[in-house]
Amino acid sequence: QMLSGKELWYFTGVHLINIANKTTKTTVVKTKIRIRMITNEEIKKYLDQDSSYITYALGFHPSLFYSASFIEEVKGSLHNILVGLPIEKIMEMLVKSGYEII
């Protein structure tokens, strides 16, 4: 209930090492989300779906978890929120480091 109607930031650090040309690239991807107003019944449904909610959160993957419906707005990397990995930034870093993407 404390997150209901609030904005949250997600930060993911990415460090890429190119062994072939001995270079590294490091970045932090920041993504802001707004959580819509959530009812107590919805929170209960989420907690019933997540048997380990005390130790970690399920995340927001739309095809797997009810919690995906909690997100009202995303500013930044959607992948950062859905799977915890900003794939589009990693692809960009790979190309900039000389890796050929098919």
CYANA upper distance limits for C-alpha pairs under 8 A (distance plus 0.5 A):
  1 GLN  CA     38 ILE  CA      7.26
  1 GLN  CA     39 THR  CA      8.06
  1 GLN  CA     40 ASN  CA      7.69
  1 GLN  CA     43 ILE  CA      7.99
  3 LEU  CA      7 GLU  CA      8.27
  3 LEU  CA     35 ILE  CA      7.20
  4 SER  CA     35 ILE  CA      6.20
  4 SER  CA     36 ARG  CA      6.34
  4 SER  CA     37 MET  CA      5.17
  4 SER  CA     38 ILE  CA      5.90
  5 GLY  CA     34 ARG  CA      7.26
  5 GLY  CA     35 ILE  CA      5.63
  5 GLY  CA     36 ARG  CA      5.28
  5 GLY  CA     37 MET  CA      5.27
  5 GLY  CA     38 ILE  CA      8.12
  6 LYS  CA     34 ARG  CA      6.19
  6 LYS  CA     35 ILE  CA      6.01
  6 LYS  CA     36 ARG  CA      7.90
  7 GLU  CA     32 LYS  CA      7.28
  7 GLU  CA     33 ILE  CA      6.02
  7 GLU  CA     34 ARG  CA      4.74
  7 GLU  CA     35 ILE  CA      6.74
  8 LEU  CA     32 LYS  CA      6.11
  8 LEU  CA     33 ILE  CA      5.83
  8 LEU  CA     34 ARG  CA      6.80
  8 LEU  CA     35 ILE  CA      8.24
  9 TRP  CA     30 LYS  CA      7.28
  9 TRP  CA     31 THR  CA      6.14
  9 TRP  CA     32 LYS  CA      4.95
  9 TRP  CA     33 ILE  CA      6.95
 10 TYR  CA     29 VAL  CA      8.48
 10 TYR  CA     30 LYS  CA      6.23
 10 TYR  CA     31 THR  CA      5.61
 10 TYR  CA     32 LYS  CA      6.79
 10 TYR  CA     80 ASN  CA      7.92
 10 TYR  CA     81 ILE  CA      7.73
 11 PHE  CA     28 VAL  CA      6.93
 11 PHE  CA     29 VAL  CA      6.14
 11 PHE  CA     30 LYS  CA      5.24
 11 PHE  CA     31 THR  CA      7.09
 12 THR  CA     28 VAL  CA      6.00
 12 THR  CA     29 VAL  CA      5.74
 12 THR  CA     30 LYS  CA      7.27
 12 THR  CA     80 ASN  CA      7.70
 12 THR  CA     84 GLY  CA      7.74
 12 THR  CA     85 LEU  CA      7.63
 12 THR  CA     86 PRO  CA      8.04
 13 GLY  CA     26 THR  CA      7.93
 13 GLY  CA     27 THR  CA      6.38
 13 GLY  CA     28 VAL  CA      4.86
 13 GLY  CA     29 VAL  CA      6.91
 14 VAL  CA     26 THR  CA      6.15
 14 VAL  CA     27 THR  CA      5.89
 14 VAL  CA     28 VAL  CA      6.66
 14 VAL  CA     29 VAL  CA      8.27
 14 VAL  CA     90 ILE  CA      8.04
 15 HIS  CA     24 THR  CA      7.64
 15 HIS  CA     25 LYS  CA      6.30
 15 HIS  CA     26 THR  CA      4.88
 15 HIS  CA     27 THR  CA      7.13
 16 LEU  CA     24 THR  CA      6.00
 16 LEU  CA     25 LYS  CA      5.63
 16 LEU  CA     26 THR  CA      6.79
 16 LEU  CA     93 MET  CA      8.01
 16 LEU  CA     94 LEU  CA      8.31
 17 ILE  CA     22 LYS  CA      7.80
 17 ILE  CA     23 THR  CA      6.60
 17 ILE  CA     24 THR  CA      5.02
 17 ILE  CA     25 LYS  CA      7.19
 18 ASN  CA     22 LYS  CA      6.04
 18 ASN  CA     23 THR  CA      5.79
 18 ASN  CA     24 THR  CA      6.55
 18 ASN  CA     97 SER  CA      7.44
 19 ILE  CA     23 THR  CA      7.51
 23 THR  CA     97 SER  CA      7.97
 24 THR  CA     97 SER  CA      8.47
 25 LYS  CA     93 MET  CA      7.59
 25 LYS  CA     97 SER  CA      8.28
 29 VAL  CA     77 SER  CA      8.07
 29 VAL  CA     80 ASN  CA      8.27
 29 VAL  CA     86 PRO  CA      7.53
 29 VAL  CA     89 LYS  CA      8.30
 30 LYS  CA     76 GLY  CA      7.13
 30 LYS  CA     77 SER  CA      8.03
 31 THR  CA     74 VAL  CA      7.68
 31 THR  CA     75 LYS  CA      6.26
 31 THR  CA     76 GLY  CA      4.97
 31 THR  CA     77 SER  CA      6.23
 31 THR  CA     78 LEU  CA      8.27
 31 THR  CA     80 ASN  CA      7.46
 31 THR  CA     81 ILE  CA      7.96
 32 LYS  CA     74 VAL  CA      6.40
 32 LYS  CA     75 LYS  CA      5.60
 32 LYS  CA     76 GLY  CA      6.90
 33 ILE  CA     71 ILE  CA      7.22
 33 ILE  CA     72 GLU  CA      7.83
 33 ILE  CA     73 GLU  CA      5.95
 33 ILE  CA     74 VAL  CA      5.01
 33 ILE  CA     75 LYS  CA      6.73
 34 ARG  CA     71 ILE  CA      6.46
 34 ARG  CA     72 GLU  CA      5.93
 34 ARG  CA     73 GLU  CA      5.59
 34 ARG  CA     74 VAL  CA      7.19
 35 ILE  CA     70 PHE  CA      6.00
 35 ILE  CA     71 ILE  CA      5.18
 35 ILE  CA     72 GLU  CA      5.91
 35 ILE  CA     73 GLU  CA      7.78
 36 ARG  CA     70 PHE  CA      6.17
 36 ARG  CA     71 ILE  CA      6.52
 36 ARG  CA     72 GLU  CA      5.69
 37 MET  CA     70 PHE  CA      8.28
 38 ILE  CA     42 GLU  CA      6.82
 38 ILE  CA     43 ILE  CA      7.50
 38 ILE  CA     70 PHE  CA      7.43
 39 THR  CA     43 ILE  CA      6.95
 40 ASN  CA     44 LYS  CA      6.70
 41 GLU  CA     45 LYS  CA      6.75
 42 GLU  CA     46 TYR  CA      6.72
 43 ILE  CA     47 LEU  CA      6.66
 44 LYS  CA     48 ASP  CA      6.52
 45 LYS  CA     49 GLN  CA      6.80
 45 LYS  CA     66 TYR  CA      8.28
 46 TYR  CA     50 ASP  CA      6.81
 46 TYR  CA     65 PHE  CA      8.41
 46 TYR  CA     66 TYR  CA      6.63
 46 TYR  CA     67 SER  CA      6.78
 47 LEU  CA     51 SER  CA      7.31
 47 LEU  CA     53 TYR  CA      7.01
 49 GLN  CA     65 PHE  CA      8.24
 49 GLN  CA     66 TYR  CA      8.36
 50 ASP  CA     57 ALA  CA      8.14
 50 ASP  CA     58 LEU  CA      7.04
 52 SER  CA     56 TYR  CA      6.92
 52 SER  CA     57 ALA  CA      8.10
 53 TYR  CA     57 ALA  CA      5.99
 53 TYR  CA     58 LEU  CA      7.87
 58 LEU  CA     65 PHE  CA      7.64
 58 LEU  CA     67 SER  CA      8.34
 59 GLY  CA     65 PHE  CA      7.83
 59 GLY  CA     67 SER  CA      7.45
 59 GLY  CA     68 ALA  CA      8.05
 59 GLY  CA     81 ILE  CA      7.84
 59 GLY  CA     82 LEU  CA      7.09
 59 GLY  CA     83 VAL  CA      7.87
 60 PHE  CA     65 PHE  CA      6.74
 60 PHE  CA     66 TYR  CA      8.16
 60 PHE  CA     67 SER  CA      5.91
 60 PHE  CA     68 ALA  CA      4.72
 60 PHE  CA     69 SER  CA      8.41
 60 PHE  CA     71 ILE  CA      8.45
 60 PHE  CA     81 ILE  CA      6.96
 60 PHE  CA     82 LEU  CA      5.61
 60 PHE  CA     83 VAL  CA      8.18
 61 HIS  CA     65 PHE  CA      6.29
 61 HIS  CA     67 SER  CA      8.30
 61 HIS  CA     68 ALA  CA      6.30
 61 HIS  CA     81 ILE  CA      8.34
 61 HIS  CA     82 LEU  CA      5.11
 61 HIS  CA     83 VAL  CA      7.17
 62 PRO  CA     66 TYR  CA      7.74
 62 PRO  CA     67 SER  CA      8.29
 62 PRO  CA     68 ALA  CA      5.40
 62 PRO  CA     69 SER  CA      7.93
 62 PRO  CA     82 LEU  CA      7.98
 66 TYR  CA     70 PHE  CA      8.32
 67 SER  CA     71 ILE  CA      8.19
 74 VAL  CA     78 LEU  CA      7.33
 77 SER  CA     81 ILE  CA      7.47
 77 SER  CA     86 PRO  CA      6.55
 77 SER  CA     88 GLU  CA      8.28
 78 LEU  CA     82 LEU  CA      6.71
 78 LEU  CA     86 PRO  CA      8.04
 79 HIS  CA     83 VAL  CA      6.16
 79 HIS  CA     84 GLY  CA      6.99
 79 HIS  CA     85 LEU  CA      6.34
 79 HIS  CA     86 PRO  CA      5.56
 79 HIS  CA     87 ILE  CA      6.76
 79 HIS  CA     88 GLU  CA      8.28
 80 ASN  CA     84 GLY  CA      4.92
 80 ASN  CA     85 LEU  CA      5.23
 80 ASN  CA     86 PRO  CA      4.97
 80 ASN  CA     87 ILE  CA      8.09
 81 ILE  CA     85 LEU  CA      8.17
 86 PRO  CA     90 ILE  CA      6.95
 87 ILE  CA     91 MET  CA      6.68
 88 GLU  CA     92 GLU  CA      6.80
 89 LYS  CA     93 MET  CA      6.65
 90 ILE  CA     94 LEU  CA      6.63
 91 MET  CA     95 VAL  CA      6.81
 91 MET  CA    101 ILE  CA      8.49
 92 GLU  CA     96 LYS  CA      6.74
 93 MET  CA     97 SER  CA      6.63
 94 LEU  CA     98 GLY  CA      7.03
 94 LEU  CA     99 TYR  CA      5.77
 94 LEU  CA    100 GLU  CA      8.24
 94 LEU  CA    101 ILE  CA      8.48
 95 VAL  CA     99 TYR  CA      5.57
 95 VAL  CA    100 GLU  CA      6.70
 95 VAL  CA    101 ILE  CA      7.30
